[in-house]
Amino acid sequence: MPSQHFTDSIIRMAWEDRTSFEEIRARTGLCEKEVIATMRQHLKASSFRLWRKRMRGRITKHGRRFRENRQNLKNPSQHAILSSLDA
């Protein structure tokens, strides 16, 4: 059974828009399905539904999709700026 602090950390990272599921897995070892299960278990039903609705529209929660989307930018100056952020 994970500690309350560990569970709180997972919930906090899952609510953050810029923390991808890949980062959560790297930090905690939990895959996306396990994070969803943790959220379902520890949030009120209405809070869980709100979180799922919010996550469906967030490309940033999936790091690979976010990086691919950034590659499709049309403005070269934007691409240069965003590439420097990855370094």
Short mmCIF file of the C-alpha atoms (twelve columns), coordinates in Angstrom:
data_MODEL
# 
_entry.id   MODEL 
# 
loop_
_atom_site.group_PDB 
_atom_site.id 
_atom_site.type_symbol 
_atom_site.label_atom_id 
_atom_site.label_alt_id 
_atom_site.label_comp_id 
_atom_site.label_asym_id 
_atom_site.label_seq_id 
_atom_site.Cartn_x 
_atom_site.Cartn_y 
_atom_site.Cartn_z 
_atom_site.pdbx_PDB_model_num 
ATOM 1  C CA . MET A 1  0.000   0.000  0.000   1 
ATOM 2  C CA . PRO A 2  1.554   3.338  -1.052  1 
ATOM 3  C CA . SER A 3  2.006   6.022  1.578   1 
ATOM 4  C CA . GLN A 4  -0.324  9.006  1.724   1 
ATOM 5  C CA . HIS A 5  2.544   11.295 0.679   1 
ATOM 6  C CA . PHE A 6  3.237   9.143  -2.418  1 
ATOM 7  C CA . THR A 7  -0.457  9.118  -3.354  1 
ATOM 8  C CA . ASP A 8  -0.693  12.888 -2.861  1 
ATOM 9  C CA . SER A 9  2.330   13.355 -5.133  1 
ATOM 10 C CA . ILE A 10 0.725   11.261 -7.871  1 
ATOM 11 C CA . ILE A 11 -2.523  13.218 -7.629  1 
ATOM 12 C CA . ARG A 12 -0.687  16.548 -7.705  1 
ATOM 13 C CA . MET A 13 1.366   15.565 -10.784 1 
ATOM 14 C CA . ALA A 14 -1.716  14.184 -12.538 1 
ATOM 15 C CA . TRP A 15 -3.591  17.484 -12.082 1 
ATOM 16 C CA . GLU A 16 -0.663  19.527 -13.453 1 
ATOM 17 C CA . ASP A 17 -1.127  20.282 -17.136 1 
ATOM 18 C CA . ARG A 18 2.577   20.269 -17.977 1 
ATOM 19 C CA . THR A 19 3.485   17.009 -16.222 1 
ATOM 20 C CA . SER A 20 3.091   14.261 -18.819 1 
ATOM 21 C CA . PHE A 21 2.208   10.669 -18.024 1 
ATOM 22 C CA . GLU A 22 5.707   9.757  -19.204 1 
ATOM 23 C CA . GLU A 23 7.218   12.029 -16.535 1 
ATOM 24 C CA . ILE A 24 4.910   10.570 -13.891 1 
ATOM 25 C CA . ARG A 25 6.050   7.083  -14.910 1 
ATOM 26 C CA . ALA A 26 9.716   8.117  -14.717 1 
ATOM 27 C CA . ARG A 27 9.249   9.576  -11.229 1 
ATOM 28 C CA . THR A 28 6.879   7.018  -9.712  1 
ATOM 29 C CA . GLY A 29 7.019   3.906  -11.882 1 
ATOM 30 C CA . LEU A 30 3.253   4.036  -12.496 1 
ATOM 31 C CA . CYS A 31 1.905   3.759  -16.039 1 
ATOM 32 C CA . GLU A 32 -1.012  5.860  -17.280 1 
ATOM 33 C CA . LYS A 33 -3.603  3.189  -16.406 1 
ATOM 34 C CA . GLU A 34 -2.261  2.952  -12.858 1 
ATOM 35 C CA . VAL A 35 -2.383  6.742  -12.475 1 
ATOM 36 C CA . ILE A 36 -5.998  6.719  -13.666 1 
ATOM 37 C CA . ALA A 37 -6.832  3.936  -11.217 1 
ATOM 38 C CA . THR A 38 -5.178  5.888  -8.372  1 
ATOM 39 C CA . MET A 39 -7.134  8.999  -9.285  1 
ATOM 40 C CA . ARG A 40 -10.386 7.012  -9.451  1 
ATOM 41 C CA . GLN A 41 -9.729  5.448  -6.043  1 
ATOM 42 C CA . HIS A 42 -8.699  8.595  -4.183  1 
ATOM 43 C CA . LEU A 43 -10.839 11.359 -5.703  1 
ATOM 44 C CA . LYS A 44 -14.528 11.978 -5.257  1 
ATOM 45 C CA . ALA A 45 -16.508 10.734 -8.272  1 
ATOM 46 C CA . SER A 46 -17.272 14.271 -9.455  1 
ATOM 47 C CA . SER A 47 -13.608 15.313 -9.129  1 
ATOM 48 C CA . PHE A 48 -12.490 12.252 -11.056 1 
ATOM 49 C CA . ARG A 49 -14.947 12.998 -13.894 1 
ATOM 50 C CA . LEU A 50 -13.761 16.614 -13.999 1 
ATOM 51 C CA . TRP A 51 -10.116 15.485 -14.145 1 
ATOM 52 C CA . ARG A 52 -10.808 12.957 -16.939 1 
ATOM 53 C CA . LYS A 53 -12.711 15.549 -18.940 1 
ATOM 54 C CA . ARG A 54 -9.814  17.963 -18.518 1 
ATOM 55 C CA . MET A 55 -7.177  15.383 -19.480 1 
ATOM 56 C CA . ARG A 56 -8.935  14.290 -22.677 1 
ATOM 57 C CA . GLY A 57 -8.202  17.658 -24.255 1 
ATOM 58 C CA . ARG A 58 -4.613  17.994 -23.018 1 
ATOM 59 C CA . ILE A 59 -2.006  17.032 -25.569 1 
ATOM 60 C CA . THR A 60 0.679   17.946 -23.006 1 
ATOM 61 C CA . LYS A 61 -0.244  14.958 -20.824 1 
ATOM 62 C CA . HIS A 62 1.172   12.706 -23.532 1 
ATOM 63 C CA . GLY A 63 4.773   13.783 -24.039 1 
ATOM 64 C CA . ARG A 64 5.279   12.072 -27.393 1 
ATOM 65 C CA . ARG A 65 2.129   13.613 -28.895 1 
ATOM 66 C CA . PHE A 66 3.141   17.008 -27.490 1 
ATOM 67 C CA . ARG A 67 6.614   16.789 -29.079 1 
ATOM 68 C CA . GLU A 68 5.130   15.672 -32.417 1 
ATOM 69 C CA . ASN A 69 2.687   18.580 -32.344 1 
ATOM 70 C CA . ARG A 70 5.512   21.041 -31.695 1 
ATOM 71 C CA . GLN A 71 7.391   19.666 -34.714 1 
ATOM 72 C CA . ASN A 72 4.482   20.676 -36.952 1 
ATOM 73 C CA . LEU A 73 4.857   24.395 -36.256 1 
ATOM 74 C CA . LYS A 74 4.860   26.503 -39.390 1 
ATOM 75 C CA . ASN A 75 6.829   29.499 -38.117 1 
ATOM 76 C CA . PRO A 76 10.601  28.708 -38.123 1 
ATOM 77 C CA . SER A 77 11.315  31.241 -35.371 1 
ATOM 78 C CA . GLN A 78 8.806   29.500 -33.074 1 
ATOM 79 C CA . HIS A 79 10.393  26.157 -33.876 1 
ATOM 80 C CA . ALA A 80 13.862  27.519 -32.969 1 
ATOM 81 C CA . ILE A 81 12.587  28.923 -29.685 1 
ATOM 82 C CA . LEU A 82 10.835  25.695 -28.701 1 
ATOM 83 C CA . SER A 83 13.842  23.601 -29.707 1 
ATOM 84 C CA . SER A 84 16.039  25.628 -27.380 1 
ATOM 85 C CA . LEU A 85 13.631  24.812 -24.538 1 
ATOM 86 C CA . ASP A 86 14.216  21.079 -25.070 1 
ATOM 87 C CA . ALA A 87 17.970  21.461 -24.608 1 
# 
